[in-house]
Amino acid sequence: MTIKSLDSKTCDYCSGKGYFQLVLGGSETCTCCEGTGKKKE
């Protein structure tokens, strides 16, 4: 099963949100895109 995103420039790790939701509550900035939600070119 493949999921295609409308915008292929979104970060794969955080799904374009710019952060990860932590299991224990709260959130952490995505280190891959530095919180922008966009892939680095």
N, C-alpha and C positions, 0 to 999 in steps of 0.2 A: 504494500500500500504506500503510495507516494502522495505527499501533500505539497501542492504547488502554491506558492505565495504569489499574490498579485504583484508585489514589489520585491524583486529578487535582491534588492540592495539591503534588506533588513538583516540584522545579525542572526545567525543560525543558533547561537547559544541561548539567547534570551527571547527569541521570537519577535524581536523588534521593540520589546518593552523597555530595554535599557537597564533592567534589574532582574535579579532572581528573587523569588519568594522563598524565604527560608522555612524549614520544617518547624522550627521552634517559635516562629513568629518574626515579624519584621521583614526587611528586605536588604539585599546587598547589591551594590552597583555592579553591573556586568563588567568584568575586567577586559573582556575581549573587545567591546565597542566603547568602553569607558562611559557607559550610561547614555550614549546617543541613540542606541537602537539601530544604528546603521553599520553595515559592513565597512571595514577599512579598505580602501582601494590601494 
